[in-house]
Amino acid sequence: MSGFARWGNQNTKNYKSQNPSLNMEKEKFIFAYDDFSDRLLISCKKKEDKIYGSARVLNLTITFTTTNKVVGIELKNASKYLDSLKINPEILSNLTNAEIIFQQQRDGYLIYFILYAGDHVERVPYNVITEEPILN
């Protein structure tokens, strides 16, 4: 998950979340968007967290720990995804804060990317429908 530090055009900041989600209570989020590869990474991994693995679903990679805590999400083709939802992808180049909310639903997961660019806030939904849970 530390691969975001190697990205060329990055914008990273620490941000303390105000929204609890599945195993992610009030975490500090670090984010990076690389416009060259069009990837958005949002992570709340702490030093003591031990990465167990990741699950790849379409253009998402979800990273989790040995305790099934989601500690990072990478969204590939981020600007195209936002554009498909009629959200102006320019927000990605002007990010000041970002966080993720990961909620288990009956038929899968609902993930929200909360993107901040100054006073402008976008709540970007991403539904993952699964027959079996990604995390146990």
SULRASUL-V346379 format. One record per backbone hydrogen bond with DSSP energy under -1.0 kcal/mol. NH is the residue of the N-H (numbers start at 0). CO is the residue of the C=O. E is the energy in kcal/mol with one decimal. If there is no record, write none. Layout:
{{NH & CO & E} {NH & CO & E}}
This chain:
{{4 & 1 & -1.7} {5 & 2 & -1.7} {6 & 3 & -1.1} {14 & 28 & -1.5} {16 & 26 & -3.2} {21 & 101 & -2.5} {23 & 20 & -2.0} {28 & 14 & -4.5} {29 & 42 & -3.1} {31 & 40 & -2.3} {33 & 38 & -2.5} {37 & 33 & -1.2} {38 & 33 & -1.5} {39 & 74 & -2.3} {40 & 31 & -3.0} {41 & 72 & -2.3} {42 & 29 & -3.1} {43 & 70 & -2.5} {48 & 45 & -1.2} {51 & 63 & -2.4} {52 & 63 & -1.7} {54 & 61 & -2.5} {56 & 59 & -2.3} {59 & 56 & -2.5} {60 & 73 & -2.0} {61 & 54 & -3.0} {62 & 71 & -2.9} {63 & 52 & -2.5} {64 & 68 & -1.8} {65 & 49 & -1.6} {67 & 64 & -1.8} {70 & 62 & -2.6} {71 & 62 & -1.2} {72 & 41 & -2.4} {73 & 60 & -2.4} {74 & 39 & -3.1} {75 & 58 & -3.0} {77 & 37 & -2.2} {80 & 76 & -2.1} {81 & 77 & -2.6} {82 & 78 & -2.4} {83 & 79 & -2.0} {85 & 82 & -1.6} {86 & 81 & -2.7} {90 & 87 & -1.4} {91 & 88 & -1.7} {95 & 115 & -3.3} {96 & 115 & -1.4} {98 & 113 & -1.8} {100 & 111 & -2.2} {102 & 109 & -2.8} {104 & 107 & -3.3} {107 & 104 & -1.0} {108 & 127 & -3.0} {109 & 102 & -3.0} {110 & 125 & -2.8} {111 & 100 & -2.7} {112 & 123 & -2.7} {113 & 98 & -2.8} {114 & 121 & -3.0} {115 & 96 & -2.5} {116 & 119 & -2.9} {119 & 116 & -1.9} {121 & 114 & -2.7} {123 & 112 & -3.0} {125 & 110 & -2.0} {127 & 108 & -2.8} {129 & 106 & -1.6}}
